[in-house]
């Protein structure tokens, strides 16, 4: 006959397992968010650098370079639920 632990012990074990699963889920979400932020930052930086280089640092390019982070932020806020 196999040993079966009592009810409260099994309940505590189940609560521990659920807690570990939740922690892994939260870590996964945090890492996904960090990857999205880093990828977005690098993309914006590369696009800014290449556009400034292609437009030879003209005044129009400089103004658009200053406004680009705000438009990127607006895009991220609008596409947040996607």
N, C-alpha and C positions, 0 to 999 in steps of 0.2 A: 504494500500500500504506500502510495506516494505521500510525502509530507505536503500539506497545504497550509499556508500561513493564514493567520486570522484576518478578519475583515478590516480592521483599522490599519494593519500593516500593508495590506494590498492597496488600500485607498491611498496611503502616503506614497507608496511606490508609483502608483498611477499619477498622482499629482506631480511627483518629481519628473517622471517621463514627459508629461505635458509641458512642464516648465522648460525642460531642455529643448523640446521641439519648438516652443515659442521663441526661445532665445536664438535658435538657429534661423528661424524665419525672420526675426528682426535683423539679425546680422546679414542675411541674404539681401534684404531690402536696403539696408544701409550701404552695402557694397555696390549694389546696382545703382543707387543714387550717386555714389561717389564716382563710379565709372562714367555715368552720364555727364556729370559736371566736368570731369577732367576732359572727356572727349569733346564736349561743347566748347570748353575753353581753348583747347588746342586748335579746333577747327576755326573758331573765330580769330585766333591769333594768326594762323596761316593765311586765312582769307584776307585779313587786314594787311599783312605784310606783302602778300602778292599783289593786291590791288594798289597799294601805295607805290610799289615798285613799277607796276605796269603803267600807272598814270604819272609817273615821274614826280611825285610829291607836289602835284599842283594844288592850288588853294581849295578847289572843289573836293579833291581827294582827301585833303586834311580835314575839312569840315565833316565829310561823310565818315571818316575814321573816328572822329569824336562822337558822332551820333550813333554809330553802329552798336555799341554796347547796350544802349537804351532800346533800340529796336530788337536786339537779341533777347533782352530781358522780357519785353512785351510778348515776343513770340513764344518764349518758354512758359509764360503765365497763361497764354491762350491755349497752348497745346498740352497743358498739364494733365488733362483728363484723358488724353488719347492713349 
